[in-house]
Amino acid sequence: MKDYPDKMTPKEVMLFRNDVMNIVSQIPRGKVTTYGTIAALAGWPSHARMVGRTLRYTPGAEQLPCHRVVNKEGRTAPGWMQHRPLLESEGVTFKSNGHVDMQRHFWVPED
């Protein structure tokens, strides 16, 4: 296994998880953000995949608007059939290629 120079300590994992959950809880209806944006906001820009794992495996994450998180191209999660309908129910529009219209719906928190 490759040893990454930016490997997290257990304490950093806990802080990252809390940051991810906090950021996702702020995404407004009708907006989306990306796994990579959340990772960068949490201080770990190379950990986009860990954002996805955090949302999938953290108890209580199902209470958050996780459906408002997509990949950088605006693609929904493969295998999650409710992802697109949940976004559409909030007014999120999709381009002809099936990706979220990121120019219209992309969200980054104001700080």
Secondary structure, 3 states (H helix, E strand, C coil): CCCCCCCCCHHHHHHHHHHHHHHHHCCCCCCEEEHHHHHHHCCCCCCHHHHHHHHHHCCCHHHCCHHHEECCCCCCCCCCCCHHHHHHHCCCCECCCCCECHHHHECCCCC
